[in-house]
Amino acid sequence: MRSDKLQPQRFEFKYVVHEEVALAARDFVQSYLEIDGYGATLPNLSYPVHSLYLDSDDFRLYDQTINGNKNRYKLRARFYENSPDAPIYFEIKRRINNTIRKQRGSVSRESAKDVLQGFLPSSTEIAHDDPKQMLAFEEFLRHVNEIQAHPKVHVAYLREAWISTRDNSVRVTMDRQVRCGPETRLHFSTEMHNEVRPFGDRVILELKFTERYPNWFSDLVRALHIQQGSAAKYVDGLSLLGKETVRTSAYQSAWL
C-alpha cells in the first residue's frame, strides 16, 4: 500500500513548459530534493496518476474556476493502478485566495463505489488508520450531496516528483502526457476513451511549499526563464472536450 505523502496545506506555483525545460529543471532540483520512490525505477522517473473528477450536472465547480472565484474547490477520486488491492483516494482540493488546502481519505476499491453513491465508509473500510480521514469523507460527501455531484471527467498523466525527505515541506512535480476523457460511470479503470491532450506535449511544472518560499525556487525560475501561469487539468480538459460531450457520455452510460 502507498504511504500517504499529502501536504494538507501549501502554496503552489505552476508553469507550462517544453520538455527540454523540464529536463533542465530536473538537473537543477536534484541538488536540493530527492526523487520520489514511486517513480525512481520507472521510465522517465514518472508514475501514473488517474483522477475521476466529480461535478454537478450544471458544472458548478468548473464554472467557479472559469469565473476566477477566489475561494473554490474540486472533488475527485484518485487512483494509481488497476490492481483490486490498490486503494482509492477521495480528495477535496480547495483554493482559498493563494493557499491550497487538501482533505483526503482512502478506502478499498471494493468500498469506493459505495462512497460515490453517498455512503459513508465504516472505520474498518478506511485504508489508513487516521481519524482525520473520517472527517475528510464526511466533508467530501457533504459537498457531493450539496451540489448533487457525479463523475464527469477522467484525468490521467505521468508524474515525476521530487521531495524534501526531511519534512515533506517542499515538492517539485512535473506532469507529462496529460490526458482527459469523459467518464460518467462509477468506474475506476486506467483505460480511457475519446481523450484529449489539453497541454499537448508540454509539461506542467509545479513548485510546492508549505512554509517559507525556498530561495532556490527563485534561482530555478530565473535560470530557466519561465513565467508562472495557469494549468487546471480538469477545467482545461473539459473546455477542450466540451460540456455536451460529457453530457452525451452520461446519457449513453445510463443505458449500459
N, C-alpha and C positions, 0 to 999 in steps of 0.2 A: 504494500500500500504506500502511496506517495505521502511524504511528510508535508504538512501544510506550511508554506512559506509566505503566507499572506501578510501584506503590510496594511493593517486596518485603516490607517490614516496617513496620507502622503501628499506631496506635491509632485506634479509631473509635467514635463515639457516634451512636446512631440515635434519631430522633424521628418519629412518625407524626402528620402534621399535615393540616389542611384547606388547600385551595388558596389562600385569602386569606393564610394564614400563610406559605405557600411564596413567594408574591409579595412579601410583606414581607421575607422572608429574602433574596430576590434583590436588592431595593433596598439591603439592608444590606451584603451581601458584595461587591457590585461596587465598593465603596470600597477593598477590600483585595485582591481577586483579579480575574483576567480570565476571560472566558468561553472555554471550550474551543473550539478552532477547528472541531471536527467539528459542533458544534451552532449555531455563530454565525449561519449563514444559513438555518437550518431553523425551521419553525413552533415557537413556544414555546421556542426556543433548545435544542431537545432532539433527540438522535439515538437511533435504535432499538438496543436490546441484546437479544440472544437467547442463552439458555444451555440446553444439554441436560445435565441432572443425571444422574449415574450413582449407583447404589446396589446393594447386594446384594439377592437375592430376598427376604430376610427384613428388608430395610430397616434395616440396621445403622447406617448413617450418620444416617438420620432419627432413630432411637431415641437416638443419642448426644446430639443436641440436645434432644430431648424430656426426656431424663433429666438434663439440665443438666451433662453431663460437662465438666470444666474444660479438658481437652485433647481436641480433636476436629478433624475435617477434613471437607471436602466435595470431591467430584470433579466437574468439569464441562467441557464443551466449549462455548466461547463463539464467537459469530459475529455479524456486524452487518448482513449483507445476503445476497441470494440469488446475487450475481454469482459465476460459476465461477472468477474470478480472485482472489476475496477469501479470505484465509487463515482457518483455524480455529485458535483458541487453546485449548490444553488446560491446565487450571489445577488446582492443589491449593490450596485455601484452608484454612489451619489456624488454629484459635484455641488459643493456649497462655496460659492464665489470661486476662489482659486484652489480650493482644497478638495482632494479626492478622498472619500471615505467608503470603506467596503465592509459589508457583513456577509458572512459565508457559512454555510453548513453543508455537510456531506452525508449522503446516505448510500446504501447499497443500490445497485441498478434495479434490483427487484422492487424496492420501495419507491424509486424515483417517480414512476408514473402516478403513484397514489398522491405524491406531493403536487404534481402538476394538475391533478384533479381536485385539489383543495383539501387534502387530508394531512393533518399534522403527524409527522412520524413519532413513533414511541422512542423512548430513550435507548432501547435495545437496537433500534434500526439506524441510529446515527453512527456514522463510520468512525468518528474521532470522539474520544471521551473528553468533551469540553462543554461546560454548562452554557457558554456563550452561543453555542451552535443552536440550542433550542430557541433562544431568543431570536437568532437570525431567521430561523424557519417561521416563527410566529410573525415577524415583521414582513418577511417575504410573502406569506400567504395573505397578510392584511392588505398589501398592495395589489396582489393578484385579484383578490375579491373586490377591492375598491374600484378598480378600472375594468374588471372582467377580462383580465389578460389571458392570452393564449399564445402558443408558439407561432412565430411568424417567419423568422429567417435563421438559417444555419450559416454561421461564420466559421471559417477554418483558415489556419495559417501555420507556418513553421516558425517557432520562436527560438532565438539564440539569446540566452540570458546570462548576464554577468552580475555577481552578487558580492556584497561585503559579508564575509563569513562570520565576522566578529559579532555583529548585532542585526544584520539584515536591514540596516538603515539606508543603504544606497543600492540601487539596482539600475542596470542599463540593459535594455532589451532591444532586439532587432527582429521584427516580424516580416517574414518573406512570404511570397505567393499567397497573398490574402485573397480568399475566395468567398463569395456569398451566394447562397441559393435559397429559394423559397422552401420552407419546411413548416407545415402547419399541423403535422401529426405529433402525437406524444411518442417521439421516436428518437432513440439515441444511437445513431449509426454514423460512422465516419464517411460513409458514401454520400455523395452529393449529386444533384441533378440540376441541369439548367443554370449552372452557376455563372457568375460574372466576376471580373477582376477589377474592382474599383480603383486600385492603385497601379495596375499594370505590372511591370517588372520592378517597380520601385519598392524600397524597404522603409518600414516605419521604425524609426529610431526614437526610443523614449528614454529620457533621463528622469529617474525617480528618486526621491529622497524624503525622509520622514522628519528631519530636524533642520539643521543648518545646511544651506546650499553649499555643496563642496566647491572649493576654489578651483579645483582642477576641471570641473564642468565648464567653467568659463574658458579655460585653456583649450579644452576639446572643441567647443563651438567656434572659437577663434581660429584654431588650426585647420578645421575642416571647412570654414567659410559657409556655415549653414545658418538658415533662418528658421525660427520657430513658426509652426503652422498648425493646422487642424487636421486630424485624421481619426474620424469616428467611424469605425468599421461597420457597425450596424446601420448607421444613418447613411453613410456614403454608398454602402451596398444596396440598401433599399431604394435610394434615389436612382441608382442605375437600373435596378430590377423593375421598379415601378410598382406602386401600390396595387394596381389592377392585376398584375401578375401574381402577387401574393394572394389577393382575394380569390382569383381563379383557382389557385392551388388549394385553398381552403375549401372551396366548393367541390372540387374533384375529390379531395380527401374524405369528405363526408360520405362519399359513395363507395369508398374502398371497403 
